[in-house]
Amino acid sequence: MSCFDIQLFRRQFPFFTEQSNWVYLDNAATMQKPQQVLDAIAKFYAKDNSNVHRGAHSLSQQATQSFEDARTSIAQYINASLPEEVIFCSGATAALNQIAFGLMHTVLQPGDRILLTQLEHHANIVPWQLHCQRHGVIIDVVPLTAENKIDLEAYKQLLLLKPKVVSFCHISNVLGHIQPAMEMIALAKAEDAITVIDGAQGIVHEQPNMQLLDCDFYVFSGHKLYGPTGIGVLYGKYKQLQQLTPIFAGGEMIDQVSFASTSFNQLPFRLEAGTPNIAGAIGLATAIKWLQNVNQNEIKQHKLLLTQHLHCGLARIQGIDILSSPIHNAGIVTFNVVGEHHSDVAELLNQQKIAVRAGQHCAMPLFSYLQQRGAVRCSLAAYNTFEDVNQCLFALEQAMEILTA
Ligand SMILES: Cc1ncc(COP(=O)(O)O)c(C=O)c1O
């Protein structure tokens, strides 16, 4: 039995005091922020606000120090080899765009192949697609099993086509299913592919270890990990980052400029054009430090029990079609009320102050594959309670009564 003190944990989030009548089950979209993160951001703007890397004054030097300390904390958290392997960007989408753009100009040649999976978020499809057609690069897609998990046998077969890049999500934002990332990375590396992991949901589930995973790139967004919006991380092995063409130019990423040519700064600055999100980086590093003081196993166990509770509760309601499997699930349960539109269900939940997401969750190819118009998604976080889940189930039954009346 978990000894996790949920009430103590929850009290650290002002949102739940301010919005005490809401049940927030839209955590895969964005998470609530603990007071410590809000304080760190407010303190930066109130007391320390200054630009980084360019001021002659002490305030700028202090801001630079805090910004670079944030990079070091994050590098340590994900066990990167060097702080320079952490590139700040606006989020997972920006990071994936940078990788796709960067590789398309250096590594990928016409006729090369890229391997994605049927589970991907648009952010891990469209950036590749944007360039593939123009550069004559072919995209292959790994299908799913009957349980909507990655088909590993098909994956192995597709790897025989020698893709130059394999890019997949650590955890599906639609179904919550956790991919066997280590195994998939090892298989891809055996075929000399560059591995890109979309960790937007993965980083929330567990602390990723870059040395163990051994992927070439891993990306995530701060706002899904108790941090602010507008900040994210592109982790890359130093050598891999060096071969990315910068997607943005200007500011600190420059070494020398003339109208004839430009030379670039070293990493990490080469991939961080313009003024970075300084407060965001400090906020994210604060979120990570705060998280390190919480027992991760207790959180995981609490979320596992909540997920099972939600899944069982939904399974007991007649007329619910659950798309997510409860096995190897990171706390996302997606479902439909048979015969009803997902938006109607979500709106009736909204009217009862249950916040969920409805639609195709930025994963249209997955919904085409599942032959569903969309679905309702409940995504759980460590601060959710059993009472939250019970209220959601009760509200859902009320909604179904209204819809079938
Ligand atoms: C799996 C996955 N990848 C990428 C993204 C994009 O993240 P962001 O919008 O923070 O850039 C999301 C956001 O929901 C996601 O869930």
PDBQT file of the ligand as one rigid body, heavy atoms in Angstrom, charges set to zero:
ROOT
HETATM    1  C1  LIG A 501       3.886  12.908 -27.230  1.00  0.00    +0.000 C 
HETATM    2  C2  LIG A 501       3.922  14.387 -27.458  1.00  0.00    +0.000 A 
HETATM    3  N1  LIG A 501       4.829  14.898 -28.290  1.00  0.00    +0.000 NA
HETATM    4  C3  LIG A 501       4.924  16.216 -28.513  1.00  0.00    +0.000 A 
HETATM    5  C4  LIG A 501       4.083  17.100 -27.890  1.00  0.00    +0.000 A 
HETATM    6  C5  LIG A 501       4.228  18.571 -28.149  1.00  0.00    +0.000 C 
HETATM    7  O1  LIG A 501       4.543  19.247 -26.974  1.00  0.00    +0.000 OA
HETATM    8  P1  LIG A 501       4.541  20.849 -26.929  1.00  0.00    +0.000 P 
HETATM    9  O2  LIG A 501       3.198  21.274 -27.443  1.00  0.00    +0.000 OA
HETATM   10  O3  LIG A 501       4.749  21.179 -25.495  1.00  0.00    +0.000 OA
HETATM   11  O4  LIG A 501       5.644  21.302 -27.801  1.00  0.00    +0.000 OA
HETATM   12  C6  LIG A 501       3.100  16.623 -27.025  1.00  0.00    +0.000 A 
HETATM   13  C7  LIG A 501       2.119  17.530 -26.399  1.00  0.00    +0.000 C 
HETATM   14  O5  LIG A 501       1.059  17.156 -25.999  1.00  0.00    +0.000 OA
HETATM   15  C8  LIG A 501       3.030  15.238 -26.784  1.00  0.00    +0.000 A 
HETATM   16  O6  LIG A 501       2.136  14.735 -25.943  1.00  0.00    +0.000 OA
ENDROOT
TORSDOF 0
